[in-house]
Amino acid sequence: MQIAILTFEGFNELDSFIAAGILNRMKPKGWQAHITCPAEQVTSMNGVTVQRQRPLSFAAEADAVLIGSGILTRDIASDTGILSQLQLDPKRQLIGAQCSGTLLLAKLGLVGDLPACTDLTTKPWVIEAGVNVLDAPFVAHGNVATAGGCLASQYLAAWMIARGASLNDAAEAMHYVAPVGEKDAYVSRALAAVSPFLPTAEAPMLEDASGLQA
């Protein structure tokens, strides 16, 4: 599975890099998450400059797309030049957005009247765009998911792995990155967040998580 992690000028490092790190745990199974940007280089909200791995046009051909947030998302949401390049298709792609990335999903018409998640700062703007905002870290409707809060990126990554591979693969990826001494708790929390939104209701197998190696 090829994944585009949309990363714009002023991006939030936690959104892009945590998701990329977790999703790339699936490289042995042929997955690859790419930092995907409109420019050759973008600089984060804290001054970290990165080189893009894929151009913005890659989002149209990727199997899955994650949209991170940033301090300039409101400007991007009104940039018709950028929006016109985002030809996303929830019929064939898994699509996730985090925090102010949910505003971009709304502008692209991919949220509609369905409830969505976002961060507290972006909430008024997303409501203004006509979206019913939930007081929750994660929600998914079919192939489209939204998350609220910087560290909710782990839920988007876990959901995407569970959808594209299996719940056990998601548990393994989360177990690897979770803090030592808290791994079972982190796996349990992540699976509890995403399991209700999987096509078939698989109960998290916590006994399996305790035996994973990291």
HELIX and SHEET records of a PDB file:
HELIX    1   1 GLU A   13  LEU A   23  1                                  11    
HELIX    2   2 ASN A   24  LYS A   29  5                                   6    
HELIX    3   3 PHE A   58  GLU A   61  1                                   4    
HELIX    4   4 THR A   73  ALA A   77  1                                   5    
HELIX    5   5 THR A   80  LEU A   83  1                                   4    
HELIX    6   6 GLY A  101  LYS A  107  1                                   7    
HELIX    7   7 LYS A  123  GLU A  128  1                                   6    
HELIX    8   8 CYS A  150  ALA A  152  5                                   3    
HELIX    9   9 SER A  153  GLY A  164  1                                  12    
HELIX   10  10 LEU A  167  VAL A  177  1                                  11    
HELIX   11  11 LYS A  183  VAL A  194  1                                  12    
HELIX   12  12 SER A  195  PHE A  197  5                                   3    
HELIX   13  13 LEU A  206  ALA A  209  1                                   4    
SHEET    1   A 7 ARG A  54  PRO A  55  0                                        
SHEET    2   A 7 GLN A  32  CYS A  37  1                                        
SHEET    3   A 7 GLN A   2  LEU A   6  1                                        
SHEET    4   A 7 ALA A  64  ILE A  67  1                                        
SHEET    5   A 7 LEU A  94  GLN A  98  1                                        
SHEET    6   A 7 VAL A 144  ALA A 147  1                                        
SHEET    7   A 7 PHE A 138  HIS A 141 -1                                        
SHEET    1   B 2 GLN A  41  THR A  43  0                                        
SHEET    2   B 2 THR A  49  GLN A  51 -1                                        
END                                                                             
